Amino acid sequence: MPQLLYLYGIFPAPGPHDLEVQGLDQQPISTHTIDGFVFLYSAAQQERYLASRKNLLGHERVLEAAMQTGHRTLLPLQFGLIIETWDRVIDELITPRGDALKRLFAKLDGRREVSVKVLWQPDAELNQLMDEDAALRAERDRLEGQQLSMDQVVDIGQAIETAITDRKNEVIDAFRQRLNAFAVEVLENAPLTDAMIYNTAYLIPWEDESKFSQAIEELDEQFEDRLRIRYNNFTAPYNFAQLDQLS
């Protein structure tokens, strides 16, 4: 049986070499070049890798190690991609999609992906809403202790939901207006939790990261203690260089 190979990502030649990082299952990292495309890989010790936190972080750690050596233009491959021969890569990727890969390299050259996730506390937002909205507070107080009809329950519920949505959109619009101007591309993803209200990836010039970071700090100050902002300024460009898994 041939040696299985686990693939991490693709770089333009000459690509990274002699990385001081181990791949999955503590395997050494190697490179293989095909027509100017440099593949980062290690020997696979399993036929299929579970998408555990450990394995996902291990995959990401290899790509970040390459980026830290200065090889910032890369196409990260989907977690779990295992091949038996390089002929498969040639037949299913390089030959039919080589020009598209080169266009992706051109788009990503000199640019980095950063991501912003914004979380708030729904209960605290509701309490603050009631403190600030006198009309809504008065209506709530008027109905408190009464036997409410279904229509009354629906009406007050819709009024509160609309007001909370308006507060949420106020936050989201502030982030869009402040941050989108830095980006070549913006991709808004679905929130991952009920507390998350904004989950967005930005493709920005490498040299603009300090300005982008400063803008994040200013937004944090603007909203004081209402928000928790998770900012990742160093990651492989998964959102802007997606490649389908070989099948």
C-alpha positions in Angstrom: 0.0 0.0 0.0 1.4 3.4 -0.9 2.3 6.0 1.7 -0.7 8.3 2.3 0.1 12.0 2.3 -1.8 14.7 4.3 -1.9 18.1 2.6 -2.0 21.5 4.4 -1.8 24.2 1.8 -0.4 25.5 -1.5 2.2 28.2 -2.0 3.8 29.9 -5.0 7.4 28.7 -5.7 9.8 28.7 -4.0 7.6 28.2 -1.0 8.6 27.5 2.6 11.3 24.9 3.4 12.7 23.4 6.6 9.9 24.5 8.8 10.5 23.9 12.5 7.0 22.6 13.2 5.5 19.2 13.3 2.4 18.1 11.4 -0.4 15.9 12.5 0.7 12.8 14.5 4.0 14.7 15.1 5.2 14.0 11.5 7.8 16.2 9.8 6.6 18.7 7.3 7.8 18.4 3.7 7.2 20.2 0.4 6.5 19.0 -3.1 6.5 21.3 -6.2 4.3 20.8 -9.2 4.5 23.3 -12.1 5.4 26.2 -9.7 2.9 25.2 -7.0 4.5 24.2 -3.7 2.4 21.8 -1.6 3.0 21.5 2.2 2.4 18.0 3.4 3.3 15.3 5.9 3.0 11.5 6.0 -0.5 10.5 7.1 -0.6 8.0 9.8 -4.4 7.5 9.5 -6.7 7.0 6.6 -9.1 9.6 8.0 -8.5 12.3 10.6 -11.2 13.3 13.1 -11.9 17.0 13.1 -11.0 17.4 16.7 -9.8 20.6 18.3 -6.3 19.2 18.5 -6.1 18.2 14.9 -7.7 21.4 13.6 -5.2 23.4 15.6 -2.4 21.2 14.3 -3.4 21.9 10.7 -3.6 25.6 11.4 -0.3 25.7 13.2 1.6 24.3 10.2 0.2 27.1 7.9 0.9 29.8 10.5 4.5 28.6 10.9 5.0 29.0 7.2 3.5 32.5 7.2 5.8 33.4 10.1 8.8 32.6 7.9 7.6 35.2 5.4 5.6 33.0 3.1 2.3 34.9 3.4 0.7 34.1 0.1 -0.9 30.7 0.4 -4.0 28.8 -0.4 -5.0 26.8 2.7 -6.5 23.4 1.9 -9.5 22.0 3.7 -8.8 20.0 6.8 -8.6 16.2 6.3 -7.3 16.1 2.7 -5.3 12.9 2.1 -3.9 11.6 -1.1 -2.1 8.5 -2.3 -0.3 9.9 -5.3 0.7 13.3 -6.7 -0.8 12.2 -10.0 -4.2 12.7 -8.5 -3.4 16.3 -7.6 -2.2 17.0 -11.1 -5.2 15.4 -12.7 -7.9 16.9 -10.4 -6.4 20.2 -9.4 -3.4 21.5 -11.3 -4.5 20.6 -14.8 -8.1 21.8 -14.6 -7.7 24.7 -12.1 -4.1 25.8 -12.4 -5.0 29.2 -13.9 -7.6 29.8 -11.2 -5.0 29.0 -8.5 -2.7 31.6 -10.0 -5.4 34.2 -9.9 -6.0 33.5 -6.3 -2.3 33.9 -5.6 -2.4 37.3 -7.4 -5.4 38.4 -5.3 -3.9 37.4 -2.0 -0.4 38.8 -2.7 0.4 41.5 -0.2 -2.9 41.0 1.7 -3.9 39.3 4.9 -7.1 37.9 6.3 -8.3 39.2 9.7 -11.5 38.4 11.5 -13.8 40.2 13.9 -16.3 38.5 16.2 -18.6 40.7 18.3 -20.5 39.3 21.3 -22.9 41.0 23.7 -24.9 40.0 26.7 -28.6 39.6 25.6 -30.0 39.9 29.2 -28.0 43.0 29.9 -29.0 44.5 26.6 -32.7 43.9 27.4 -32.3 45.5 30.9 -30.5 48.5 29.3 -33.2 48.8 26.7 -35.9 49.0 29.4 -33.8 51.6 31.3 -33.5 53.8 28.1 -36.9 53.3 26.4 -39.5 55.0 28.6 -42.4 54.1 26.4 -41.6 50.5 26.3 -40.9 50.4 30.0 -44.2 52.0 30.8 -46.1 49.5 28.6 -44.3 46.6 30.3 -45.1 48.0 33.7 -48.7 48.6 32.8 -49.2 45.0 31.8 -47.2 43.5 34.7 -49.4 41.4 37.0 -52.3 41.3 34.5 -53.7 38.2 32.9 -52.6 38.9 29.3 -54.3 37.9 26.2 -52.3 36.2 23.5 -52.5 39.3 21.4 -51.0 41.4 24.2 -48.2 38.9 24.7 -47.4 38.9 21.0 -47.5 42.7 20.8 -45.2 43.3 23.7 -42.9 40.5 22.5 -42.7 42.0 19.0 -42.0 45.5 20.3 -39.1 44.2 22.5 -37.7 42.1 19.7 -37.8 45.1 17.3 -36.1 47.3 19.8 -33.4 44.7 20.5 -32.9 44.2 16.7 -32.5 48.0 16.3 -29.8 48.0 19.0 -28.0 45.1 17.4 -28.1 46.8 14.0 -26.7 50.0 15.5 -23.6 48.0 16.7 -23.2 46.2 13.4 -23.5 49.3 11.3 -20.9 51.0 13.4 -18.5 48.1 12.7 -19.3 48.1 9.0 -18.8 51.9 8.7 -15.5 51.9 10.6 -13.9 48.8 9.2 -15.1 48.1 5.7 -13.1 51.0 4.3 -9.9 49.1 5.1 -10.9 46.0 3.2 -10.4 44.8 -0.3 -13.1 42.2 0.4 -15.5 41.6 3.2 -17.3 38.4 4.1 -20.0 38.4 6.7 -20.5 34.9 8.2 -23.4 33.6 10.3 -23.0 34.2 14.1 -21.8 31.0 15.9 -23.7 31.6 19.1 -26.8 33.4 20.4 -24.5 36.0 22.0 -22.5 36.6 18.8 -24.0 39.4 16.7 -21.2 40.0 14.2 -18.8 37.5 12.6 -16.9 38.9 9.7 -13.7 38.3 7.8 -11.8 41.1 6.1 -9.1 40.9 3.4 -6.8 43.9 4.0 -3.3 45.0 2.9 -0.6 43.7 5.2 0.6 47.2 6.0 -2.8 48.4 7.1 -3.2 46.0 10.0 -2.0 48.5 12.6 -4.7 51.0 11.4 -7.3 48.3 11.4 -6.3 47.3 14.9 -6.5 50.9 16.1 -10.0 51.1 14.7 -11.0 48.0 16.6 -9.8 49.6 19.8 -11.7 52.8 19.1 -14.9 50.7 18.6 -14.3 48.9 21.8 -14.0 52.2 23.6 -17.1 53.6 21.9 -19.3 50.8 23.2 -17.5 50.6 26.5 -18.6 47.4 28.4 -21.4 46.4 26.2 -19.3 44.2 23.8 -16.7 41.5 23.8 -14.6 41.8 20.6 -12.5 38.8 19.4 -10.0 40.0 16.8 -7.7 37.6 15.0 -5.0 39.3 13.0 -3.0 36.3 11.9 -4.6 33.4 10.2 -4.5 31.6 6.9 -6.9 33.2 4.3 -9.6 30.5 4.5 -12.4 32.8 3.7 -10.9 34.4 0.6 -9.1 31.4 -0.9 -11.4 28.5 -0.6 -10.7 25.3 -2.5 -13.0 22.4 -2.8 -11.7 19.2 -1.3 -10.4 16.7 -3.8 -12.8 13.8 -4.3 
